[in-house]
Amino acid sequence: MRKIFGTIALIFLTAAAPALAQPGFQTEASHAVIMDYETGEVLFNHNGDEAMPPASMSKMMTVLMVLEALEAGSLSLDDELPVSVHAWRTGGAASGSSTMFLEVNSRARVEDLLHGVIIQSGNDACIVLAEAIGGSESAFADMMTDRAHELGLTSASFANATGWPDPGQMISARDLAELARILIRDHPDYYGLWSEREFTYNGIRQYNRNPLLGVFSGADGLKTGHTEDSGYGLVGSAERDGERRIIVFNGMPSNADRATEAERMMRAALSDYGVYHLFSDGDAVDHRAEVFMGEADSIGLQVQGDVTAGLHRRSRRDLRVTVNYDGPLVAPIAAGDVVGTLRVEAPDYETHEYPLVATEDVARKGLMGRIGAALAHMIRG
C-alpha cells in the first residue's frame, strides 16, 4: 500500500511570523531543557534526555518523598527527628559540604528540616529525613528511584538523598524539569518554600542560592546544584502573564556563569518561546482519507487528544502539519478506529505525532460492489 501525505494549511500561525534567519536559543551548558509548565512541552532540548550527575538538584526528589509522607500521614511537620552520627558526619558541619549545621544527637522538627533542605541545601537535613522515612539513607535512595520510575522519570537513579557524587546518582534534565512540574502541580501548599530567600537555624542565617530569586521578575523556584563532576546547575521556574516556564541546565563552569545563564535562559523561555494550540480533542482535520472496498469512497478524520506545538517564535513560519496513513484504507472501518497519525514538524522542534481516528462507520461493499471496485482498481493500475 502506498503512503498518503496530506499537508494541512495553518495560515493563522504563519500570517505574522518572521522569517527563520537563525537557530533558536543556544547555550554553553552541557545539558539543558526549557519546559512549558502547563502542557509539559519541551520547548528547547540540548542533551536533555541524557542522564547526568544532578548534584543537589536531586534534593528535589528527597523533598517530594517527604511531602508525600506528610500527605500520607506517616510524617508530620511537628515531628522531631533524631540527628544521627551518620547524618552529622556525612552532611553536617564536619563534612565541609552544604549543611544546616545540625548538632549530632540533637532532634529537629520536620518543618525546619524542610527549610534546611530547600533553602540551605543542607545535606545533614536530607539524611535525617531519609533515615526517618526509609530506615537508612541507602534504603531511602532505593525508594527514591522506585518512586521516580513510577512517576515516569525513567532516567533517574539515586544512591543517596543529598546529590553527593556517586556513579549511581543520575537523572536527565528533562526528568528534572518534569519533577519540578510535579512539585509545583501536586504540592501547591508547600511550593512557597522554594522562593523563601533565607532561613536561620541554631542562630546561623543562610541564604537561598537560587540566582533568579529577587532578580528575575516572577521567579519562585527551585534548586541549584554543584559538584566538581557536574559543574554548576539550576532547576528554575518563573511565571509571567499567566505563563510558567521551567528551565534546567547543568555543567556551567562557575557560580557567576550559572547566574548569568539562569537569567538569560529564563528570559528566552518566557519571551522567545510560545505554545501554540493547533487542535482540540475531537477536532476534525481538513483532510479525508481514501477508502477501498467501502460503501463510501472516503472517510473523515479527527484528532485524538489536544494538539499543541511549543517552539521558538521564529519557527512558526515553518511549522508543518501532515496527515499520514497507509492508504487507501480498507473497509470495513468503525468510527473511533485509529487509522493514521497527525505529524507536527518545525525547525528546532521535536517532531510529535498524534493519533487520528475515523469519524464514521464505513461498511464493506457487497460482493458485486467488491468485484466492481477490484476491476476499477486494476484498470487504474
C-alpha positions in Angstrom: 0.0 0.0 0.0 1.1 3.5 -0.7 1.8 6.2 1.9 -0.6 9.1 1.7 0.6 12.5 2.9 -1.8 15.5 3.2 -0.4 18.8 4.4 -2.8 20.9 6.4 -2.5 24.7 5.9 -2.1 26.6 9.2 -2.5 30.2 7.9 -3.4 31.5 11.3 0.1 30.6 12.6 2.1 31.9 9.7 0.5 35.2 8.9 2.7 37.4 11.0 5.6 35.1 11.6 9.1 36.5 10.9 11.4 34.5 8.6 13.6 31.9 10.2 17.0 33.5 10.0 19.0 31.6 12.5 18.5 28.8 15.1 16.7 29.4 18.3 18.3 29.6 21.8 21.8 28.2 22.2 23.7 27.5 25.5 27.1 26.6 26.7 25.6 24.3 29.3 26.4 20.6 28.9 22.7 19.7 29.4 19.7 22.0 29.2 15.9 21.9 28.8 13.2 24.5 28.7 9.7 23.1 29.5 6.3 24.7 29.4 4.6 24.0 32.8 1.0 23.9 31.6 1.5 21.3 28.8 4.7 19.7 29.7 6.0 20.5 26.2 9.8 20.6 25.9 10.5 23.9 24.1 14.3 23.6 23.9 16.4 20.5 24.4 20.2 20.3 24.5 21.3 16.8 25.6 18.2 16.9 27.8 17.5 13.2 27.6 21.0 12.1 28.6 21.4 11.1 32.2 23.8 13.4 34.1 25.0 13.8 37.7 22.5 16.2 39.2 24.3 17.2 42.4 22.0 19.0 44.9 19.2 19.3 42.3 18.4 15.7 43.2 17.3 17.1 46.6 14.0 17.9 44.8 13.3 14.2 44.8 14.1 14.0 48.5 11.6 16.8 49.1 9.0 15.1 47.1 9.3 11.9 49.2 8.9 14.0 52.3 5.9 15.8 51.0 4.2 12.6 50.0 4.9 11.2 53.5 3.4 14.3 55.1 0.3 14.0 52.9 0.0 10.2 53.7 0.1 11.0 57.4 3.2 8.9 58.1 5.1 12.1 59.0 4.0 15.5 60.4 5.6 18.9 60.4 5.9 18.9 64.1 7.7 15.5 64.4 11.1 15.9 65.9 13.6 13.6 64.2 17.0 12.4 65.7 20.3 13.6 64.1 22.4 10.5 63.8 26.2 10.4 63.7 26.0 9.4 60.1 23.9 12.5 59.2 26.2 14.8 61.2 29.5 13.3 59.9 28.3 13.0 56.3 26.3 16.1 55.9 26.9 18.3 59.0 29.5 20.9 59.8 32.2 18.2 60.0 31.6 17.3 56.3 32.6 20.6 54.7 29.6 20.3 52.4 26.3 22.2 52.3 24.9 21.9 55.7 22.1 23.0 58.0 24.5 22.9 61.0 22.5 20.3 62.8 24.1 19.1 66.1 24.9 15.4 66.5 22.4 13.5 68.7 20.0 16.5 68.8 16.5 16.5 67.4 15.0 18.7 64.7 11.4 19.4 63.6 10.4 18.2 60.1 9.3 21.7 59.2 12.7 23.1 60.0 14.4 20.2 58.1 12.3 21.0 55.0 13.5 24.6 55.2 17.0 23.3 55.7 16.9 21.2 52.5 15.1 23.6 50.3 16.7 26.9 51.3 20.1 25.9 52.8 20.6 22.8 50.7 21.6 21.0 53.9 23.0 17.5 53.4 22.5 16.7 57.1 18.8 17.6 56.9 18.4 15.3 53.8 20.0 12.4 55.7 17.9 12.9 58.8 14.7 12.9 56.8 15.9 9.9 54.7 16.6 7.8 57.8 13.2 8.7 59.3 11.3 7.6 56.2 13.5 4.8 54.8 15.3 3.5 57.9 18.6 4.2 56.3 19.9 6.6 53.6 20.6 3.8 51.2 17.2 2.3 51.6 15.6 5.7 51.1 17.6 6.2 47.9 16.2 2.9 46.6 12.7 4.3 47.5 13.5 7.5 45.6 14.5 5.5 42.5 11.4 3.3 42.6 9.1 6.3 43.1 10.8 8.3 40.3 10.2 5.4 37.9 6.5 5.2 39.0 6.2 8.8 38.0 7.7 8.2 34.6 11.1 9.6 35.4 12.8 6.7 33.8 16.4 8.1 33.6 16.6 8.6 37.4 18.7 6.5 39.7 19.6 7.6 43.2 22.4 6.3 45.5 21.8 8.9 48.3 19.5 11.6 49.5 21.8 14.5 49.0 23.2 14.5 45.5 26.7 13.7 46.7 28.8 12.4 43.8 28.2 8.7 43.1 28.1 6.8 39.8 24.6 5.7 40.8 23.3 9.2 41.1 22.0 10.2 37.7 18.9 11.8 36.1 18.2 13.7 32.8 17.5 17.4 32.5 14.1 16.5 31.0 13.2 14.4 34.0 14.3 17.1 36.4 12.0 19.5 34.6 9.2 17.1 34.9 10.0 16.5 38.6 9.8 20.3 39.1 6.4 20.3 37.3 5.1 17.6 39.7 6.2 19.5 42.8 4.5 22.7 41.5 1.3 21.0 40.4 0.8 18.4 43.1 2.1 20.1 46.2 1.0 23.8 45.9 0.7 24.3 49.6 4.4 23.7 50.0 5.7 25.4 46.8 6.2 28.7 48.5 9.1 27.3 50.4 11.2 27.3 47.2 11.0 31.1 46.9 12.0 31.9 50.5 15.2 33.9 50.5 16.8 32.9 53.8 16.5 30.6 56.8 18.1 30.8 60.2 18.7 27.7 62.3 20.8 27.5 65.5 21.5 31.2 65.1 23.1 30.7 61.7 21.5 32.5 58.8 21.9 31.1 55.3 20.6 32.4 52.0 18.9 30.7 49.1 21.4 30.1 46.4 18.9 30.4 43.5 20.3 33.3 41.4 16.9 34.1 39.9 15.1 35.0 43.2 14.8 38.7 43.6 16.5 39.3 40.2 14.1 37.9 37.6 10.5 39.0 38.0 8.2 36.1 38.5 10.9 33.6 39.5 9.8 31.5 42.5 12.0 28.3 42.5 13.6 25.8 42.6 17.0 24.3 43.2 20.7 24.8 42.5 23.4 22.1 42.3 27.2 22.0 42.2 29.9 19.4 42.4 33.2 19.1 40.6 31.8 16.4 38.4 28.6 18.1 37.4 29.6 21.7 37.3 27.1 24.4 38.3 23.4 23.7 37.5 19.9 25.0 38.2 16.3 24.0 38.1 14.4 27.2 37.9 10.7 28.3 37.4 9.1 31.6 36.8 5.6 32.8 35.9 4.6 35.9 33.9 1.3 36.9 32.4 -0.2 33.5 33.2 2.5 31.5 31.6 5.0 29.4 33.6 8.2 28.0 32.3 10.7 25.6 33.9 14.4 25.7 33.0 17.0 23.1 33.7 20.7 23.3 32.9 23.9 21.8 34.2 27.7 22.0 33.5 28.4 25.7 33.8 32.0 26.5 34.9 31.3 28.9 37.7 28.7 30.3 40.1 28.8 33.6 38.1 28.2 31.8 34.9 25.3 29.9 36.4 23.7 33.2 37.5 24.1 34.8 34.0 22.8 31.7 32.2 19.9 31.3 34.5 18.6 34.8 33.7 19.4 34.5 30.0 17.6 31.2 29.7 14.6 32.2 31.7 14.2 35.3 29.7 14.3 33.3 26.4 11.9 30.8 27.9 9.2 33.4 28.5 9.9 35.8 25.6 11.2 33.8 22.7 9.1 30.6 23.0 5.4 30.1 22.7 3.0 27.2 23.0 0.5 27.2 20.1 -2.8 25.4 20.2 -3.5 23.6 16.9 -6.4 21.2 17.6 -8.6 20.2 20.5 -9.5 16.6 21.2 -12.1 15.5 18.7 -11.5 18.3 16.1 -11.8 17.2 12.5 -8.8 17.8 10.3 -9.1 19.3 6.8 -8.4 16.1 5.0 -10.4 13.0 4.1 -8.8 9.5 3.8 -9.5 7.4 0.7 -11.3 4.2 1.4 -11.1 1.0 -0.7 -13.9 -1.6 -0.9 -16.2 0.6 1.2 -19.7 1.9 0.7 -18.2 5.4 1.0 -15.1 6.4 -1.0 -13.6 8.5 1.8 -13.8 9.0 5.5 -13.4 11.9 7.8 -10.5 12.1 10.4 -10.4 13.6 13.8 -7.7 14.2 16.3 -7.4 12.1 19.4 -6.1 14.4 22.2 -5.2 18.1 22.2 -2.5 19.1 19.8 -0.1 21.9 20.8 3.3 22.9 19.5 5.8 24.5 21.8 8.6 26.1 19.8 10.7 29.2 19.2 8.6 32.0 17.8 10.9 32.2 14.7 9.9 28.6 13.8 6.2 29.4 13.5 6.6 30.2 9.8 8.0 26.8 9.0 5.6 24.8 11.1 4.3 21.8 9.1 1.3 19.6 10.0 0.7 16.5 7.9 -1.9 13.7 7.9 -0.2 10.3 7.5 -1.9 6.9 6.8 -1.4 3.8 4.8 -4.0 4.1 2.1 -6.3 3.6 0.7 -7.9 2.4 4.0 -9.7 -0.9 3.6 -13.3 -1.2 4.7 -15.0 -2.1 7.0 -14.0 0.8 9.3 -15.6 1.7 12.6 -15.9 5.2 13.9 -13.2 5.6 16.5 -10.7 3.3 14.8 -7.2 4.7 14.8 -6.4 4.9 11.1 -3.5 7.3 10.9 -1.4 10.0 12.6 -1.1 13.7 12.6 2.6 14.8 12.5 3.8 18.2 13.7 7.2 19.3 12.5 9.2 22.6 12.6 12.9 23.7 12.8 14.5 23.2 16.2 11.4 21.2 17.4 11.0 17.6 18.5 8.6 16.1 15.9 5.3 15.0 17.6 2.7 12.5 16.3 -0.9 12.2 17.4 -3.5 9.5 16.6 -6.1 10.2 14.0 -9.4 8.3 14.3 -12.2 7.7 11.8 -15.2 9.9 12.3 -17.9 7.5 10.9 -18.5 3.9 10.1 -17.9 2.7 6.6 -19.4 -0.7 5.7 -17.7 -3.1 3.3 -19.3 -3.3 -0.2 -21.4 -6.3 -1.1 -20.0 -9.0 -3.4 -20.8 -7.3 -6.7 -19.6 -4.0 -5.4 -16.3 -5.5 -4.3 -15.8 -7.1 -7.8 -16.5 -3.8 -9.5 -14.1 -2.0 -7.1 -11.4 -4.5 -7.8 -11.8 -4.2 -11.5 -11.7 -0.4 -11.3 -8.6 -0.6 -9.2 -6.9 -2.9 -11.8 -7.8 -0.6 -14.6 -6.4 2.4 -12.8 -3.3 0.4 -12.1 
